[in-house]
């Protein structure tokens, strides 16, 4: 995990799966969906990504069969 993602509060960390892609923040299921403009995030390249607006951390989890 990168240094910048270690400081993300637990309530702002979201585990996602391939079935959740494409990833946008906020996600459609979030109650605060209008908190900032919707932005699409590329989580597949590194396995984790921070939202540039709210700092939410998204972690791509392995899909185990």
Helices and strands as residue ranges (DSSP letters): H 3-6, G 10-12, E 13-16, G 18-20, E 23-25, E 39-41, E 48-50, E 57-60
